[in-house]
Amino acid sequence: MKGLDLKKLVRPLVLKIAPYRSARDDFEDFEAQNIFLDANENPFENGYNRYPDPQQRKLKRKLAEIKSVNADQILLGNGSDEVLDLIFRAFCEPSQDEVMLLPPTYGMYEVLAKLNDISIQEVSLNEEFQLDIKAIKARVSTKTKIIFVCSPNNPSGNALPLKEIESLFDFFDGLVVLDEAYVDFSEQEGGLSVLNKFPRLIVCQTLSKAYGLAGIRLGMCFANAAIISVLNTIKPPYNINVLTQSVAFDGLEDTPAIEQQIQLIVSERIRMATAFSTLKFVIKVFKSDANFLLIKVDDANKRYDALVKQGVVVRNRSMLHNCESTLRITIGTPEENNKLMSICKNLDQ
Ligand SMILES: *Cc1c(COP(=O)(O)O)cnc(C)c1O
């Protein structure tokens, strides 16, 4: 297994960029009683008159503790979408490098690849929506910069065994981006446990799903400190605003409440999976380690429209690879789930 060769991985132009240094970069203790006349802010305090900490030190210290990583192994973004965009722009040379996607998967990887003029190699997940290691190995080329792996996978819901993800490094010299947006709902071990073992592994997580904070936009990226340092160089200096940093910090304080919600969502997922499988119009309920279920139905458009008419909005995923006639349904509150199920039972006549 090859180690980390930044010269080979990072775009040459990015390696040459010196980071923009903001007025606030030099102050480790952000709450010190200094007189700040360095950033042309309005001096009258209202809670938001100051620029946010560009390094998000306080928030990262807390995250480092919760996630058992070092603070210099964390990059924060305005949602995972910004994190993924930074990864593309740091490592993928437009119209030269390629990335590998494993459909059916999260749509943003493709959008960002196209936006950055990076060609896409696709290797489908197998019938069980698991990695086809042989096919991946056969398709990887010297141009492949990143393999995007999503576990638990959106839209299928299943987790991919960590050992298999690790095995990509046996033959692949580039970066593996492991998107773990749904990891908190899964029993399987996540990538953070092996972060120090694989210097070319980048793990992405988010506060948008389990933590119930989709509205504040906070994406997290965990990797080798050298990789994080490259991403820090190119990120917009004040990408995480004061409100987001503060709400995220408070949200991370209350992990027992989150744990309880996760447990309830998982038990509801199990209950709903059983209930769906008894319906006549449901052909298959796919195994899920996330907070949603992918179900195969007799006629996805017909069932989607019928649900909308009853005031329930789900996601029709039928156009995705190997997802013919499927709906993706998020697990709601127990009351919402009961309502959905009684509507579905009526559709089942
Ligand atoms: C929802 C989701 C995200 C979260 O994106 P944010 O921009 O952090 O809200 C990331 N990856 C996958 C696969 C998702 O389903």
PDBQT file of the ligand as one rigid body, heavy atoms in Angstrom, charges set to zero:
ROOT
HETATM    1  C1  LIG A 401     -27.798  14.161   2.929  1.00  0.00    +0.000 C 
HETATM    2  C2  LIG A 401     -26.466  13.750   2.435  1.00  0.00    +0.000 A 
HETATM    3  C3  LIG A 401     -25.350  14.553   2.641  1.00  0.00    +0.000 A 
HETATM    4  C4  LIG A 401     -25.487  15.798   3.449  1.00  0.00    +0.000 C 
HETATM    5  O1  LIG A 401     -25.161  16.931   2.784  1.00  0.00    +0.000 OA
HETATM    6  P1  LIG A 401     -25.119  18.302   3.609  1.00  0.00    +0.000 P 
HETATM    7  O2  LIG A 401     -24.669  19.233   2.530  1.00  0.00    +0.000 OA
HETATM    8  O3  LIG A 401     -24.136  18.146   4.707  1.00  0.00    +0.000 OA
HETATM    9  O4  LIG A 401     -26.500  18.578   4.109  1.00  0.00    +0.000 OA
HETATM   10  C5  LIG A 401     -24.120  14.127   2.198  1.00  0.00    +0.000 A 
HETATM   11  N1  LIG A 401     -23.980  12.951   1.577  1.00  0.00    +0.000 NA
HETATM   12  C6  LIG A 401     -25.029  12.138   1.376  1.00  0.00    +0.000 A 
HETATM   13  C7  LIG A 401     -24.847  10.826   0.736  1.00  0.00    +0.000 C 
HETATM   14  C8  LIG A 401     -26.301  12.525   1.776  1.00  0.00    +0.000 A 
HETATM   15  O5  LIG A 401     -27.353  11.716   1.555  1.00  0.00    +0.000 OA
ENDROOT
TORSDOF 0
